[in-house]
């Protein structure tokens, strides 16, 4: 139970850190081109968390990535580069309101991919929660009927959402490994890739002061956010973590209201209620769901000078929070009297 609560806290903490990105990035975008800003945000994440790892005294608590993890690591980085490109070209062909609305498909995409491709178990209660969370996110970004327009730009935005959904699941597959290493590779790899694209698009290099601000923001809004997201994901799974993480736009909207004096939309209250309802369902699914596994234990003991082997099958409940995994444990019995 303690680990469940800690993981939920990590998911919300990740959302809070990412929410800082919205109002601060909007200010930086006045002087820093968008793709260049994305590059330095990712680089700030990788360099910042990499620095945390170097300063860490005990570096042996988590298992490092291996060659077996290479496909998921490369996929994670490549998708994190490709998704913003698809979103950028989609934005050039549709409205920002339409893009914001369609980009909420990432929550559903993450869950469907987790279920279909990665065989992650998703309960009916969690599906209902995901529906409520997606609906609330859509309401938050929906302005009016004219906001929703279907076009080739919309397809590109949906493609970006699917890429991020797949990226979430790739990260999930390696989330039990060294979190510092994952975030460092993800940040520096995606940052350098985005930087190359920015130069290709002809974006100008920002001034030193703006680079420092972007790197600092990247460390907080991307680095720490991804760090705690992966910590939560390793225990909760991709679908649940993504659903918890969906509170970020609400926090971002509230911060924009406080610091930038941007008015909250009329639908904010309704969307917030739906989000709260969805979050309660997710929490209930996390804390209450359990199931039993059958386990086979081989017990070897000796009596009458003869060694005997018994195979015992029994079941006991486990919280259904992560992928099924095989495990072994031993029963030590010195001697059983005849």
C-alpha positions as CSV (number, residue, x, y, z in Angstrom):
1,X,0.0,0.0,0.0
2,X,2.8,2.4,0.9
3,X,4.5,1.9,-2.5
4,X,1.1,2.5,-4.3
5,X,0.6,5.9,-2.5
6,X,4.2,6.9,-3.2
7,X,3.8,6.1,-6.9
8,X,0.6,8.1,-7.1
9,X,2.4,11.0,-5.4
10,X,5.2,10.7,-8.0
11,X,2.7,10.9,-10.8
12,X,1.1,14.0,-9.5
13,X,4.5,15.5,-8.7
14,X,5.5,14.9,-12.4
15,X,2.4,16.7,-13.5
16,X,3.1,19.7,-11.2
17,X,6.6,20.1,-12.5
18,X,5.5,19.9,-16.1
19,X,2.7,22.4,-15.5
20,X,5.3,25.0,-14.9
21,X,6.4,24.7,-18.5
22,X,3.2,26.3,-19.9
23,X,3.3,29.8,-18.5
24,X,7.1,30.1,-18.5
25,X,7.6,28.7,-22.1
26,X,5.0,31.2,-23.3
27,X,7.1,34.0,-22.1
28,X,10.3,32.5,-23.6
29,X,8.6,32.0,-26.9
30,X,8.6,35.8,-27.4
31,X,12.3,35.7,-27.9
32,X,13.3,32.0,-28.6
33,X,12.0,30.1,-31.7
34,X,9.8,27.1,-30.8
35,X,12.0,24.2,-32.1
36,X,15.1,25.8,-30.6
37,X,13.3,26.2,-27.3
38,X,12.2,22.5,-27.4
39,X,15.9,21.6,-28.0
40,X,17.1,23.5,-25.0
41,X,14.3,22.3,-22.8
42,X,15.3,18.7,-23.5
43,X,19.0,19.4,-23.1
44,X,18.3,21.1,-19.8
45,X,16.5,17.9,-18.7
46,X,19.3,15.6,-19.7
47,X,22.1,17.8,-18.4
48,X,20.3,18.6,-15.1
49,X,19.4,15.0,-14.2
50,X,22.8,13.8,-15.5
51,X,24.4,16.3,-13.0
52,X,22.1,14.9,-10.2
53,X,23.4,11.4,-11.0
54,X,27.1,12.5,-10.9
55,X,26.5,14.2,-7.5
56,X,24.7,11.1,-6.1
57,X,26.8,9.1,-3.6
58,X,25.2,5.7,-4.1
59,X,25.0,4.8,-7.8
60,X,24.4,1.1,-7.4
61,X,20.7,1.0,-6.3
62,X,19.3,0.8,-9.8
63,X,20.2,-1.5,-12.7
64,X,21.7,0.2,-15.7
65,X,20.3,-0.1,-19.2
66,X,21.6,-3.1,-21.3
67,X,21.8,-4.1,-24.9
68,X,18.4,-5.8,-24.4
69,X,16.9,-2.3,-23.7
70,X,18.4,-0.7,-26.8
71,X,15.3,-1.0,-29.0
72,X,13.1,0.7,-26.4
73,X,15.7,3.4,-25.7
74,X,16.2,4.2,-29.3
75,X,12.5,4.2,-29.9
76,X,11.9,6.5,-26.9
77,X,14.4,9.1,-28.2
78,X,13.3,8.8,-31.9
79,X,9.6,9.2,-31.0
80,X,10.4,12.2,-28.8
81,X,12.1,13.8,-31.8
82,X,9.5,12.9,-34.4
83,X,6.4,13.7,-32.4
84,X,7.2,17.5,-32.0
85,X,8.0,17.6,-35.8
86,X,4.6,16.1,-36.7
87,X,2.9,18.5,-34.2
88,X,4.8,21.5,-35.7
89,X,3.8,20.7,-39.3
90,X,0.2,20.0,-38.1
91,X,0.1,23.4,-36.3
92,X,1.0,25.0,-39.6
93,X,-2.1,23.5,-41.2
94,X,-4.7,23.9,-38.5
95,X,-5.6,26.2,-35.6
96,X,-3.9,26.0,-32.2
97,X,-7.2,25.3,-30.5
98,X,-7.8,22.4,-32.8
99,X,-4.3,21.1,-32.2
100,X,-4.7,21.4,-28.5
101,X,-8.0,19.5,-28.6
102,X,-6.8,16.7,-30.7
103,X,-3.5,16.3,-28.8
104,X,-5.5,15.1,-25.8
105,X,-5.8,11.8,-27.8
106,X,-2.4,11.0,-26.3
107,X,-4.1,9.7,-23.1
108,X,-6.3,7.3,-25.0
109,X,-3.5,6.3,-27.4
110,X,-1.2,5.5,-24.5
111,X,-3.8,3.2,-22.9
112,X,-4.8,1.5,-26.2
113,X,-1.2,0.8,-27.1
114,X,-0.5,-0.4,-23.6
115,X,-3.4,-2.9,-23.9
116,X,-3.0,-4.1,-27.5
117,X,0.8,-4.1,-28.0
118,X,2.3,-4.4,-24.5
119,X,-0.5,-6.5,-23.0
120,X,-0.9,-4.2,-20.0
121,X,-4.1,-5.1,-18.1
122,X,-6.7,-2.3,-18.0
123,X,-9.9,-2.7,-15.9
124,X,-13.3,-1.4,-16.9
125,X,-13.1,1.1,-14.0
126,X,-9.8,2.4,-15.4
127,X,-11.3,2.7,-18.9
128,X,-14.1,4.8,-17.5
129,X,-11.6,7.0,-15.7
130,X,-9.5,7.4,-18.9
131,X,-12.7,8.5,-20.7
132,X,-13.5,11.1,-18.1
133,X,-9.9,12.4,-18.0
134,X,-9.8,12.6,-21.8
135,X,-13.2,14.3,-21.9
136,X,-12.2,16.8,-19.2
137,X,-8.9,17.6,-21.1
138,X,-10.9,18.1,-24.3
139,X,-13.3,20.5,-22.6
140,X,-10.4,22.5,-21.2
141,X,-9.0,23.1,-24.7
142,X,-12.3,23.5,-26.5
143,X,-13.2,27.0,-27.4
144,X,-16.2,26.8,-29.7
145,X,-17.6,24.6,-32.5
146,X,-15.2,26.2,-35.0
147,X,-12.2,25.0,-32.9
148,X,-12.7,21.4,-34.2
149,X,-11.8,21.2,-37.9
150,X,-10.6,18.1,-39.6
151,X,-7.8,18.5,-42.1
152,X,-4.4,17.0,-43.0
153,X,-3.0,19.2,-40.2
154,X,-5.4,17.4,-37.8
155,X,-4.0,14.0,-39.0
156,X,-0.5,15.2,-38.2
157,X,-1.5,16.3,-34.7
158,X,-3.1,12.9,-34.1
159,X,0.0,11.2,-35.4
160,X,2.0,13.2,-32.9
161,X,-0.3,12.1,-30.1
162,X,0.0,8.5,-31.2
163,X,3.8,8.8,-31.3
164,X,3.9,10.2,-27.7
165,X,1.5,7.4,-26.6
166,X,4.0,4.8,-28.1
167,X,6.9,6.7,-26.5
168,X,5.2,6.5,-23.1
169,X,5.0,2.7,-23.5
170,X,8.6,2.4,-24.7
171,X,9.7,4.3,-21.6
172,X,7.5,2.0,-19.5
173,X,9.4,-1.1,-20.8
174,X,12.7,0.3,-19.3
175,X,11.2,2.2,-16.4
176,X,12.5,-0.3,-13.8
177,X,16.1,0.5,-14.9
178,X,18.3,3.4,-13.8
179,X,16.0,6.5,-13.9
180,X,18.9,8.9,-14.0
181,X,20.3,7.2,-17.0
182,X,17.0,7.1,-18.9
183,X,16.2,10.8,-18.4
184,X,19.8,11.8,-19.3
185,X,19.8,9.8,-22.5
186,X,16.2,10.9,-23.3
187,X,17.0,14.6,-22.7
188,X,20.4,14.8,-24.5
189,X,19.3,12.6,-27.4
190,X,16.0,14.3,-28.0
191,X,17.6,17.8,-27.4
192,X,20.4,17.3,-29.9
193,X,17.9,15.9,-32.5
194,X,15.6,18.9,-32.0
195,X,18.6,21.2,-32.3
196,X,19.6,19.8,-35.6
197,X,16.0,20.2,-36.8
198,X,16.0,23.8,-35.6
199,X,19.1,24.7,-37.5
200,X,17.6,22.9,-40.6
201,X,14.5,25.1,-40.3
202,X,16.7,28.2,-40.2
203,X,15.9,29.2,-36.6
204,X,18.3,31.6,-35.0
205,X,20.4,30.7,-32.0
206,X,19.1,32.6,-28.9
207,X,21.2,34.8,-26.6
208,X,23.1,33.3,-23.7
209,X,20.7,34.6,-21.1
210,X,17.7,33.0,-22.8
211,X,19.6,29.7,-23.2
212,X,20.3,29.6,-19.4
213,X,16.6,30.3,-18.7
214,X,15.5,27.6,-21.2
215,X,18.0,25.0,-19.7
216,X,16.8,25.8,-16.2
217,X,13.2,25.5,-17.2
218,X,14.0,22.2,-19.0
219,X,15.6,20.8,-15.9
220,X,12.5,21.5,-13.8
221,X,9.6,21.1,-16.3
222,X,11.1,18.3,-18.3
223,X,13.9,16.7,-16.3
224,X,12.3,16.4,-12.9
225,X,8.9,15.8,-14.5
226,X,10.1,12.9,-16.6
227,X,12.2,11.6,-13.7
228,X,9.1,11.3,-11.4
229,X,6.9,10.1,-14.3
230,X,9.2,7.2,-14.9
231,X,9.4,6.4,-11.1
232,X,5.5,6.3,-11.1
233,X,5.3,4.4,-14.4
234,X,7.6,1.6,-13.2
235,X,5.0,0.7,-10.6
236,X,1.6,1.9,-11.9
237,X,2.1,1.1,-15.6
238,X,1.7,3.3,-18.7
239,X,-2.1,3.7,-18.7
240,X,-2.6,4.8,-15.1
241,X,0.4,7.1,-15.0
242,X,-0.7,8.8,-18.2
243,X,-4.2,9.3,-16.7
244,X,-2.8,10.8,-13.5
245,X,-0.4,13.0,-15.5
246,X,-3.4,14.6,-17.3
247,X,-3.9,17.0,-14.4
248,X,-1.0,19.0,-15.8
249,X,-3.1,21.2,-18.1
250,X,-5.3,22.2,-15.2
251,X,-2.4,23.2,-13.1
252,X,-0.8,25.0,-16.1
253,X,-4.1,26.9,-16.7
254,X,-4.3,27.9,-13.1
255,X,-0.7,29.1,-13.0
256,X,-1.3,31.1,-16.2
257,X,-4.3,32.7,-14.5
258,X,-2.2,33.6,-11.4
259,X,1.0,34.8,-13.1
260,X,0.0,35.8,-16.6
261,X,-3.5,37.0,-15.7
262,X,-5.0,34.8,-18.4
263,X,-8.8,34.3,-17.8
264,X,-10.0,30.7,-17.1
265,X,-12.4,29.4,-19.7
266,X,-16.1,29.0,-18.7
267,X,-15.7,25.2,-19.1
268,X,-12.8,25.0,-16.7
269,X,-15.0,24.3,-13.6
270,X,-16.9,21.5,-15.4
271,X,-13.7,20.0,-16.8
272,X,-12.1,20.1,-13.4
273,X,-15.0,18.2,-11.9
274,X,-14.7,15.5,-14.6
275,X,-11.0,15.4,-13.9
276,X,-11.5,14.9,-10.2
277,X,-14.1,12.2,-10.8
278,X,-11.7,10.4,-13.2
279,X,-8.8,10.8,-10.8
280,X,-10.8,9.3,-7.9
281,X,-11.6,6.3,-10.1
282,X,-8.0,5.8,-11.1
283,X,-6.9,6.0,-7.4
284,X,-9.6,3.5,-6.5
285,X,-8.4,1.2,-9.2
286,X,-4.8,1.6,-8.0
287,X,-5.5,1.0,-4.3
288,X,-8.3,-1.5,-4.4
289,X,-7.7,-3.8,-7.3
290,X,-6.0,-7.1,-6.5
291,X,-6.1,-10.6,-7.9
292,X,-4.7,-14.0,-7.1
293,X,-1.8,-15.9,-8.9
294,X,-1.2,-19.6,-8.8
295,X,2.3,-20.3,-7.6
296,X,4.1,-23.7,-7.8
297,X,6.7,-24.4,-5.1
298,X,9.0,-27.4,-5.1
299,X,9.9,-28.5,-1.6
300,X,12.7,-31.0,-1.1
301,X,13.1,-32.7,2.3
302,X,14.5,-35.8,3.7
303,X,13.2,-38.4,6.1
304,X,13.9,-42.2,6.6
305,X,17.2,-41.5,4.8
306,X,15.3,-40.8,1.5
307,X,15.0,-37.5,-0.2
308,X,11.5,-36.6,-1.2
309,X,10.3,-33.9,-3.6
310,X,6.8,-32.3,-3.3
311,X,5.2,-29.9,-5.7
312,X,2.7,-27.6,-4.0
313,X,0.4,-25.2,-5.9
314,X,-1.3,-22.4,-4.0
315,X,-2.6,-18.9,-4.6
316,X,-2.5,-15.6,-2.8
317,X,-3.6,-12.0,-3.8
318,X,-1.3,-9.5,-5.5
319,X,-2.1,-5.9,-6.4
320,X,-2.5,-5.6,-10.1
321,X,-0.3,-2.7,-10.8
322,X,2.3,-3.7,-13.3
323,X,3.1,-6.2,-15.9
324,X,3.0,-9.9,-15.0
325,X,6.4,-11.1,-14.1
326,X,7.8,-14.5,-13.2
327,X,9.4,-14.9,-9.8
328,X,10.9,-17.5,-7.7
329,X,11.4,-17.9,-4.0
330,X,12.5,-20.7,-1.7
331,X,11.1,-22.6,1.2
332,X,13.9,-23.9,3.4
333,X,12.9,-27.0,5.3
334,X,15.6,-28.9,7.0
335,X,13.7,-32.0,8.0
336,X,10.1,-33.2,8.2
337,X,9.5,-36.0,10.6
338,X,7.8,-39.1,9.1
